[in-house]
């Protein structure tokens, strides 16, 4: 059965539900420097005279289990001017939030979303997609270039950045789409502030964004230095196999776009990247064999897996969801799912991205193969992965690495991805003891559906805080969007 349509409604913003409380005093709080005496939960310095400085604190998160680079600690987090300024005890602050019994994670980053603007706003736009993101605990996103027109020039990158101003709820960066025509310009395009880098579609795209052949791929890789994101499916093999599609049967989708279509493309791009001495990032890997291969090329290749490929099993998903389970690369078998988890537990995938790619219910209801590929997922990324954590498939520390620190590390993201002094005050607050059911009235995406509607999940996303702004708490949104462009070492 296909998911039901959702009639989206604007949620009331309730200042009375704001968990921030005015402090009894507007006085200053003591902030310990690295050479100072820290809280009892932080190991003391081995040398250096203890010093302190008195500075005003805007905000303190208190009472929670805070997941720092050293591990989880019971410690308060102090924030000033959108930055983390201390871990310790801070009795005085302008605002406080009580996180007792909750876990405070580094802000979760979704490094692959399609928000469809410009040109496809009937499916999604930058406002609605980012609203869905923060409702699911996401503090930043990397948005993809296959819009209408494509994001493939200086003018179009700046157009997206301008569209995002005062509209996007979370911080953001935009990929530049590689084409045969713009290859010589990519070295400059990837350095535009607010860009996540360059994206190559080896398959599954149309028009100028399709870069399918080795000579064109080599030209793209030869221009620029930043890590290039890759959609790795072999276009020639898929074209030759179109007869494997069975009209009206979406379960034939992974037969058409088979394992070898993915493996051929991954082998090709690894060889080309090594020849070009260019780092690459292979998106939405769906086969265990690819992850094993990538593990042998860690000097040049990072990779991503998605919640849907770790959760949905083709034997169950296609009969239940029909075309709503259709995406590229495809949802594959339960054996594939188990294989992906094996390699995740071996430490191979670097990040988890949602590949949020919404289409309307009307579009998805078309008979296969006229139905478009893609499903929403930005709002459900963290709820699904928390459920996997609490069911013992991965540790919370591994999830944090794949959704914050790992993204920061492989993409050179600045001041994001960890709870540490000097970093942006981005936090995702979760209740690991809670339970949650995915319901239609919770969804914010304009497309109005989810493949996970009705699923009962362990854990609950409680709040989203971005640069000290409480953007979401208990499913209530703030009064206004605060998203800003992300900063990268390769595009300052």
C-alpha positions as CSV (number, residue, x, y, z in Angstrom):
1,X,0.0,0.0,0.0
2,X,1.2,3.5,-0.8
3,X,1.6,6.0,2.0
4,X,-1.3,8.3,2.6
5,X,-1.3,11.9,1.5
6,X,-0.5,14.5,4.0
7,X,-2.2,17.9,4.3
8,X,0.7,20.0,5.6
9,X,-0.2,22.6,8.2
10,X,1.9,25.4,9.6
11,X,2.7,24.7,13.2
12,X,2.0,27.4,15.8
13,X,5.1,28.9,17.3
14,X,4.5,28.9,21.1
15,X,6.9,31.1,23.0
16,X,5.3,29.8,26.2
17,X,6.7,26.4,25.4
18,X,10.2,27.8,25.0
19,X,12.4,25.7,27.4
20,X,14.9,28.6,27.8
21,X,14.4,30.2,31.2
22,X,15.7,33.6,32.3
23,X,18.4,33.3,34.9
24,X,17.9,34.8,38.3
25,X,20.9,37.0,37.5
26,X,22.3,38.6,34.5
27,X,25.7,38.4,36.0
28,X,28.7,36.9,34.4
29,X,29.8,33.3,34.6
30,X,33.3,31.9,35.1
31,X,34.8,30.3,32.0
32,X,37.8,28.1,32.4
33,X,40.6,28.2,29.9
34,X,42.5,25.2,28.8
35,X,45.0,26.0,31.6
36,X,42.3,26.5,34.2
37,X,40.8,24.2,36.7
38,X,38.0,22.5,34.9
39,X,34.9,20.7,36.1
40,X,35.2,17.5,38.0
41,X,34.2,15.6,34.9
42,X,37.2,16.8,32.8
43,X,40.7,15.6,33.4
44,X,42.9,18.4,34.9
45,X,45.8,19.8,32.9
46,X,49.2,18.3,33.7
47,X,50.9,21.6,33.9
48,X,50.2,25.4,33.8
49,X,49.0,27.9,36.3
50,X,45.2,27.9,36.7
51,X,43.6,31.0,35.3
52,X,40.1,32.2,34.8
53,X,38.3,35.0,33.1
54,X,34.9,36.5,33.8
55,X,32.7,36.8,30.7
56,X,29.0,37.0,30.1
57,X,27.3,33.7,29.0
58,X,24.3,33.8,26.7
59,X,23.2,30.3,27.2
60,X,23.9,27.2,29.3
61,X,22.8,23.6,28.5
62,X,22.7,22.0,31.9
63,X,22.2,18.5,33.4
64,X,22.6,16.5,30.2
65,X,25.0,13.8,29.0
66,X,27.2,15.7,26.6
67,X,29.0,13.8,23.9
68,X,32.4,15.5,23.6
69,X,35.4,14.3,21.5
70,X,36.6,12.6,24.7
71,X,33.3,10.7,25.1
72,X,30.1,11.3,27.1
73,X,30.3,13.4,30.2
74,X,27.9,15.0,32.7
75,X,28.8,18.6,32.2
76,X,27.3,21.9,31.4
77,X,27.9,23.6,28.0
78,X,28.3,27.4,27.9
79,X,27.5,29.4,24.8
80,X,28.3,33.0,23.9
81,X,27.7,34.7,20.5
82,X,26.8,31.4,18.9
83,X,30.0,29.6,19.9
84,X,30.8,27.1,22.6
85,X,33.0,28.9,25.2
86,X,33.2,26.4,28.0
87,X,32.5,22.9,29.4
88,X,32.1,22.9,33.2
89,X,29.8,24.4,35.7
90,X,28.1,27.7,35.0
91,X,25.6,28.9,37.6
92,X,25.0,32.3,35.9
93,X,23.7,32.8,32.3
94,X,21.2,34.9,30.5
95,X,19.3,31.7,29.4
96,X,19.3,28.1,30.5
97,X,17.9,24.8,29.3
98,X,17.5,21.8,31.5
99,X,18.7,18.7,29.7
100,X,18.5,16.4,32.7
101,X,18.0,12.8,31.5
102,X,18.8,13.8,27.9
103,X,21.8,13.3,25.6
104,X,23.3,16.3,23.9
105,X,24.9,15.3,20.6
106,X,27.0,17.4,18.3
107,X,24.6,18.9,15.7
108,X,23.7,16.3,13.1
109,X,24.7,17.1,9.5
110,X,23.0,15.5,6.5
111,X,25.5,15.7,3.7
112,X,23.1,14.7,0.9
113,X,19.7,16.3,0.3
114,X,17.7,17.4,-2.8
115,X,15.5,20.3,-1.9
116,X,14.4,20.8,-5.5
117,X,14.6,24.6,-5.7
118,X,14.7,26.3,-8.2
119,X,12.3,24.8,-10.7
120,X,10.7,21.9,-8.9
121,X,9.1,23.6,-5.9
122,X,5.9,21.6,-6.2
123,X,8.0,18.7,-4.7
124,X,10.0,20.7,-2.1
125,X,11.8,24.0,-1.7
126,X,14.6,25.3,0.5
127,X,12.3,26.5,3.2
128,X,10.1,23.3,3.5
129,X,13.1,20.9,3.1
130,X,15.1,22.7,5.8
131,X,12.1,22.9,8.1
132,X,11.8,19.1,7.8
133,X,15.5,18.9,8.6
134,X,15.4,20.7,11.9
135,X,12.2,18.9,12.9
136,X,14.4,15.7,12.7
137,X,17.3,17.1,14.6
138,X,19.4,18.2,11.6
139,X,21.5,21.3,12.0
140,X,23.2,21.5,8.6
141,X,22.7,20.1,5.1
142,X,24.6,19.8,1.8
143,X,22.2,20.3,-1.0
144,X,22.5,18.8,-4.5
145,X,22.7,20.5,-7.9
146,X,20.1,18.7,-10.0
147,X,17.5,21.4,-10.0
148,X,16.0,23.4,-12.9
149,X,18.2,25.1,-14.0
150,X,21.1,23.0,-12.7
151,X,23.5,24.5,-10.2
152,X,26.5,24.6,-12.5
153,X,27.8,28.2,-12.7
154,X,28.8,31.1,-10.5
155,X,25.5,32.8,-11.2
156,X,23.4,29.8,-10.2
157,X,25.4,29.1,-7.0
158,X,24.8,32.7,-5.9
159,X,21.2,32.4,-6.9
160,X,20.7,29.5,-4.5
161,X,22.6,31.2,-1.7
162,X,20.4,34.2,-2.1
163,X,17.3,32.1,-2.1
164,X,18.4,30.5,1.1
165,X,18.9,33.8,3.0
166,X,16.3,34.2,5.8
167,X,14.4,31.1,4.5
168,X,16.4,28.0,5.4
169,X,16.0,26.8,8.9
170,X,19.4,25.1,9.1
171,X,22.9,25.9,8.0
172,X,23.6,24.8,4.4
173,X,26.0,24.4,1.5
174,X,25.3,23.8,-2.1
175,X,27.1,21.4,-4.5
176,X,28.2,22.5,-8.0
177,X,27.1,20.1,-10.7
178,X,29.9,18.9,-13.0
179,X,29.3,18.9,-16.7
180,X,31.4,18.3,-19.8
181,X,31.2,22.0,-20.5
182,X,32.1,23.5,-17.1
183,X,35.0,21.1,-16.3
184,X,37.7,23.8,-16.9
185,X,35.9,26.2,-14.5
186,X,35.4,23.7,-11.6
187,X,38.5,24.7,-9.8
188,X,37.1,28.2,-9.3
189,X,33.5,27.1,-8.8
190,X,34.4,24.8,-5.9
191,X,36.0,27.7,-4.1
192,X,32.9,29.8,-3.9
193,X,32.1,30.3,-0.2
194,X,29.0,28.3,0.7
195,X,29.7,25.5,-1.8
196,X,30.1,21.9,-0.6
197,X,32.3,21.0,-3.6
198,X,31.6,19.3,-6.9
199,X,29.1,16.5,-7.6
200,X,29.4,14.1,-10.5
201,X,26.5,12.0,-11.8
202,X,27.9,9.0,-13.6
203,X,24.4,7.7,-14.1
204,X,20.8,8.3,-13.1
205,X,20.7,11.9,-14.4
206,X,19.6,13.6,-17.6
207,X,20.9,16.4,-19.7
208,X,24.2,18.2,-19.0
209,X,24.7,16.9,-15.5
210,X,25.3,13.3,-16.8
211,X,29.1,12.7,-17.0
212,X,29.2,9.1,-18.1
213,X,32.4,8.4,-19.9
214,X,36.0,8.2,-18.7
215,X,37.5,11.0,-20.8
216,X,34.9,13.4,-19.5
217,X,35.3,12.2,-15.9
218,X,39.1,12.6,-16.2
219,X,38.6,16.2,-17.3
220,X,36.4,17.0,-14.4
221,X,38.8,15.4,-11.9
222,X,41.7,17.3,-13.3
223,X,40.2,20.7,-12.3
224,X,40.2,21.5,-8.6
225,X,41.4,20.0,-5.4
226,X,38.4,19.4,-3.1
227,X,36.8,16.0,-2.5
228,X,34.4,15.2,-5.4
229,X,31.0,13.6,-4.6
230,X,30.1,10.7,-6.9
231,X,26.8,9.0,-7.9
232,X,28.4,5.8,-9.1
233,X,26.1,3.8,-11.5
234,X,27.3,2.8,-14.9
235,X,25.2,4.5,-17.5
236,X,26.1,2.2,-20.5
237,X,25.3,-0.9,-18.6
238,X,21.9,0.5,-17.4
239,X,21.0,1.6,-20.9
240,X,21.8,-1.9,-22.2
241,X,19.6,-3.5,-19.5
242,X,16.4,-1.5,-19.9
243,X,14.6,-4.5,-21.1
244,X,14.9,-6.0,-17.6
245,X,12.4,-3.5,-16.3
246,X,8.9,-5.1,-15.9
247,X,6.1,-2.7,-16.5
248,X,4.0,-2.3,-13.3
249,X,6.6,-4.2,-11.2
250,X,8.9,-1.9,-9.2
251,X,10.7,-5.0,-7.7
252,X,12.4,-5.2,-11.1
253,X,14.1,-1.9,-10.4
254,X,17.2,-3.6,-8.7
255,X,17.3,-6.2,-11.4
256,X,17.7,-3.5,-14.0
257,X,20.1,-1.4,-12.0
258,X,21.9,-4.4,-10.7
259,X,25.0,-4.8,-8.4
260,X,27.3,-4.8,-11.4
261,X,26.0,-1.4,-12.6
262,X,27.2,0.0,-9.3
263,X,30.4,-2.0,-9.1
264,X,31.5,-1.1,-12.6
265,X,31.1,2.6,-12.0
266,X,32.9,2.4,-8.6
267,X,35.8,0.6,-10.1
268,X,36.1,3.1,-12.9
269,X,35.9,6.2,-10.7
270,X,38.5,4.8,-8.2
271,X,40.9,4.2,-11.1
272,X,40.4,7.6,-12.5
273,X,40.6,9.3,-9.1
274,X,43.9,7.6,-8.4
275,X,45.3,8.7,-11.8
276,X,44.2,12.3,-11.1
277,X,45.4,12.1,-7.5
278,X,42.0,13.5,-6.5
279,X,40.0,12.6,-3.4
280,X,36.4,11.4,-4.0
281,X,33.4,10.6,-1.9
282,X,31.1,7.8,-3.2
283,X,27.5,8.4,-2.3
284,X,24.7,6.0,-1.3
285,X,26.7,2.8,-1.6
286,X,24.3,-0.2,-1.8
287,X,26.4,-3.3,-2.2
288,X,28.8,-5.0,0.3
289,X,31.2,-5.7,-2.6
290,X,31.6,-1.9,-3.2
291,X,32.4,-1.3,0.4
292,X,35.0,-4.0,0.5
293,X,36.6,-2.5,-2.6
294,X,36.5,1.0,-1.2
295,X,38.2,-0.3,1.9
296,X,41.3,-1.0,-0.2
297,X,41.4,2.6,-1.5
298,X,41.1,4.7,1.7
299,X,43.8,7.1,0.7
300,X,41.6,8.5,-2.0
301,X,38.0,7.4,-1.3
302,X,35.5,8.1,1.4
303,X,31.9,6.9,1.2
304,X,28.3,7.2,2.4
305,X,25.5,4.8,3.2
306,X,21.8,5.9,3.7
307,X,19.3,5.0,6.4
308,X,16.9,3.5,3.8
309,X,19.6,1.1,2.4
310,X,20.3,0.1,6.0
311,X,16.6,-0.3,6.9
312,X,14.4,-1.3,3.9
313,X,14.7,-4.9,2.6
314,X,13.5,-5.3,-1.0
315,X,11.6,-8.5,-0.3
316,X,9.4,-6.6,2.1
317,X,9.6,-3.0,0.8
318,X,8.4,-3.5,-2.8
319,X,5.3,-5.5,-1.9
320,X,4.4,-3.0,0.8
321,X,5.4,0.3,-0.7
322,X,5.4,-0.4,-4.5
323,X,6.9,2.6,-6.4
324,X,7.3,4.5,-3.1
325,X,10.3,2.2,-2.5
326,X,11.8,3.1,-5.9
327,X,15.1,5.1,-5.7
328,X,18.5,5.2,-7.3
329,X,20.6,3.2,-6.5
330,X,17.8,0.8,-5.7
331,X,16.6,-0.7,-2.4
332,X,18.1,-4.2,-2.6
333,X,17.7,-7.5,-0.8
334,X,17.9,-8.3,2.9
335,X,21.2,-10.0,2.2
336,X,22.5,-6.6,0.9
337,X,21.3,-4.9,4.0
338,X,23.1,-7.3,6.3
339,X,26.2,-6.9,4.2
340,X,26.1,-3.1,4.5
341,X,25.8,-3.5,8.3
342,X,28.8,-5.8,8.3
343,X,31.0,-3.3,6.6
344,X,29.6,-0.4,8.8
345,X,30.7,-2.4,11.8
346,X,34.1,-2.8,10.2
347,X,34.3,1.0,10.1
348,X,34.3,1.5,6.3
349,X,31.4,3.9,5.6
350,X,32.4,7.4,6.7
351,X,29.1,9.2,6.8
352,X,25.3,8.6,6.7
353,X,23.3,10.9,4.4
354,X,19.6,10.8,3.8
355,X,19.6,11.3,0.0
356,X,16.3,13.1,0.7
357,X,14.8,13.2,-2.8
358,X,11.0,13.9,-2.6
359,X,8.4,13.6,-5.3
360,X,4.7,14.2,-5.0
361,X,2.2,11.4,-4.3
362,X,0.7,11.9,-7.7
363,X,4.1,11.4,-9.4
364,X,5.0,8.4,-7.2
365,X,1.6,6.8,-8.0
366,X,2.5,6.4,-11.7
367,X,3.0,2.8,-12.8
368,X,6.6,1.6,-12.9
369,X,8.8,2.6,-14.7
370,X,7.1,5.9,-15.4
371,X,7.3,6.6,-11.7
372,X,10.2,8.8,-10.6
373,X,13.0,7.5,-8.3
374,X,13.6,9.0,-4.9
375,X,12.0,9.3,-1.4
376,X,12.1,11.8,1.4
377,X,14.4,11.1,4.4
378,X,15.9,14.2,5.9
379,X,13.5,14.3,8.8
380,X,13.7,10.6,9.5
381,X,17.5,10.1,9.2
382,X,18.2,10.5,13.0
383,X,15.1,8.8,14.3
384,X,15.8,5.7,12.2
385,X,19.5,5.6,13.2
386,X,18.7,6.1,16.9
387,X,16.5,3.1,16.6
388,X,19.3,1.1,15.1
389,X,21.6,2.2,18.0
390,X,19.1,1.3,20.6
391,X,18.6,-2.1,19.0
392,X,22.3,-2.8,19.2
393,X,23.3,-2.5,15.6
394,X,25.8,0.3,16.2
395,X,27.1,2.4,19.0
396,X,26.0,6.0,19.7
397,X,29.6,7.0,19.3
398,X,29.7,5.5,15.8
399,X,26.5,7.3,14.8
400,X,27.9,10.6,16.1
401,X,31.1,10.1,14.0
402,X,29.1,9.3,10.9
403,X,26.7,12.3,11.3
404,X,28.9,15.0,12.6
405,X,32.7,14.5,13.2
406,X,33.1,12.3,10.1
407,X,31.4,14.9,7.9
408,X,33.6,17.6,9.4
409,X,36.7,15.5,8.9
410,X,36.4,14.4,5.3
411,X,34.9,17.6,3.9
412,X,37.1,20.1,5.8
413,X,34.0,21.7,7.4
414,X,34.9,24.6,9.7
415,X,33.8,24.9,13.3
416,X,31.2,22.2,13.1
417,X,30.9,18.6,14.0
418,X,32.0,18.4,17.7
419,X,31.1,19.8,21.1
420,X,34.3,21.6,21.9
421,X,35.4,25.2,22.9
422,X,35.6,27.4,19.8
423,X,33.1,25.4,17.7
424,X,29.7,26.5,16.7
425,X,27.0,25.9,19.3
426,X,25.2,23.3,17.3
427,X,23.4,20.6,19.3
428,X,20.9,17.8,18.7
429,X,19.2,16.9,21.9
430,X,17.7,13.4,22.2
431,X,15.9,11.2,24.7
432,X,17.3,7.7,24.5
433,X,14.7,6.4,26.8
434,X,11.8,7.7,24.8
435,X,9.8,6.1,22.0
436,X,8.4,7.6,18.8
437,X,6.0,6.7,16.1
438,X,6.4,8.3,12.6
439,X,3.1,9.9,11.9
440,X,1.9,12.0,8.9
441,X,1.1,15.0,11.0
442,X,4.7,15.1,12.2
443,X,6.1,15.3,8.6
444,X,7.1,18.7,7.2
445,X,8.3,17.8,3.7
446,X,6.1,19.3,1.0
447,X,5.8,15.9,-0.7
448,X,3.5,14.8,2.2
449,X,4.6,11.1,2.6
450,X,7.3,8.9,4.1
451,X,8.1,5.2,3.6
452,X,8.3,4.9,7.4
453,X,4.9,6.2,8.4
454,X,3.6,4.0,11.2
455,X,7.0,2.7,12.3
456,X,7.5,2.6,16.1
457,X,11.0,3.6,16.9
458,X,13.2,3.6,20.1
459,X,14.6,7.0,21.1
460,X,13.2,10.4,20.4
461,X,14.6,13.7,18.9
462,X,13.8,16.4,21.3
463,X,15.5,19.6,20.1
464,X,17.6,21.3,17.5
465,X,20.0,24.1,18.4
466,X,22.0,26.0,15.7
467,X,24.7,28.5,16.7
468,X,22.9,28.9,20.1
469,X,19.5,29.4,18.5
470,X,16.8,27.1,19.7
471,X,15.2,26.2,16.3
472,X,13.1,23.3,17.4
473,X,12.0,21.9,20.7
474,X,9.3,19.2,21.3
475,X,8.1,19.5,17.7
476,X,7.6,23.2,18.0
477,X,9.5,25.5,15.6
478,X,11.0,28.9,16.4
479,X,9.5,32.1,15.0
480,X,12.1,32.5,12.2
481,X,14.7,30.7,10.2
482,X,18.4,31.2,11.1
483,X,20.3,29.2,8.6
484,X,23.6,30.5,7.2
485,X,26.1,29.2,4.7
486,X,28.6,26.6,5.9
487,X,32.3,27.3,5.7
488,X,34.9,24.9,4.4
489,X,38.7,24.9,4.4
490,X,38.7,24.7,0.6
491,X,36.3,27.6,0.1
492,X,37.2,30.4,2.5
